[in-house]
Amino acid sequence: MKQFRALAIIGAIGLALAAVGCKPKYPVCKKDAHCHEGEYCINGQCQQCRGDEDCAQGQSCASGACREVQSYCKQDGDCANGQVCRNNRCSPCLASADCAEGLTCMDGSCGKAECKTDEDCPAGLDCLGHRCKVKDDKPMASGECTLQSVFFEFDNSDLPEAQRRIIEQNRDCMEKLGGKVKLEGHCDPRGTTEYNLSLGDRRARTVAGQLKVLGGDPDQVSIVSKGEEDAAGTSEEDWVKDRRVDFK
């Protein structure tokens, strides 16, 4: 009887050790319980977060880790250089409706308009985009207009509502100019080269799709993704200008 009990105890210990031995070696995991407290098992690895909701205020989840959000904001007053607070990030204005009363959106920044008409500017300058500038006298094919870039939110290829009007204006301009237009998709430098090339392509295709909805001729449009190749920004304030589609 004693021998049987001893064998039973040894067997139970063996099963317990076997169960312990089956647990993956950290940070490898099969479930959340294999990770440290507050961590999650994601794709077989213990990570700090699944999404932004797992991180503290002012942080975002990137590659499974909570990182400080550059240019985090709660209101427009937290942002510099005339930017606005959108989704808790300082971003360029997309339209004057984004700006405070009395301010105008100019080249992505809210500020006091320098002019309304050419008469408001000094001799030799014209009122372009509410700023007094030297006018480009390069002749257009038929009528004068300028193709503007379309800007996107961080890590996103959805078309911001305020940018739809830009595409409408570009569609009218394309009709005046004639010929073909190349849509170049661009990204800020964060993310892998392959991911950014894919994101740039999706952004360009989003714009091409909107042009088609507006009655544009698909044969007039070609698409290319530059990814992060031409990214020039080094901070969130500059990266907002890298996330765009250019009309060439």
HELIX and SHEET records of a PDB file:
HELIX    1   1 LYS A    2  GLY A   21  1                                  20    
HELIX    2   2 ASP A   32  HIS A   34  5                                   3    
HELIX    3   3 ASP A   52  ASP A   54  5                                   3    
HELIX    4   4 ASP A   76  ASP A   78  5                                   3    
HELIX    5   5 SER A   96  ASP A   98  5                                   3    
HELIX    6   6 ASP A  118  ASP A  120  5                                   3    
HELIX    7   7 GLU A  161  GLN A  163  5                                   3    
HELIX    8   8 ARG A  164  LEU A  177  1                                  14    
HELIX    9   9 THR A  193  VAL A  213  1                                  21    
HELIX   10  10 PRO A  218  GLN A  220  5                                   3    
HELIX   11  11 GLU A  236  TRP A  239  1                                   4    
SHEET    1   A 2 TYR A  40  ILE A  42  0                                        
SHEET    2   A 2 GLN A  45  GLN A  47 -1                                        
SHEET    1   B 2 GLN A  59  ALA A  62  0                                        
SHEET    2   B 2 ALA A  65  GLU A  68 -1                                        
SHEET    1   C 2 VAL A  84  ARG A  86  0                                        
SHEET    2   C 2 ARG A  89  SER A  91 -1                                        
SHEET    1   D 2 THR A 104  MET A 106  0                                        
SHEET    2   D 2 SER A 109  GLY A 111 -1                                        
SHEET    1   E 2 ASP A 126  LEU A 128  0                                        
SHEET    2   E 2 ARG A 131  LYS A 133 -1                                        
SHEET    1   F 4 VAL A 150  PHE A 151  0                                        
SHEET    2   F 4 ARG A 244  PHE A 247 -1                                        
SHEET    3   F 4 VAL A 181  HIS A 186 -1                                        
SHEET    4   F 4 VAL A 221  GLY A 227  1                                        
END                                                                             
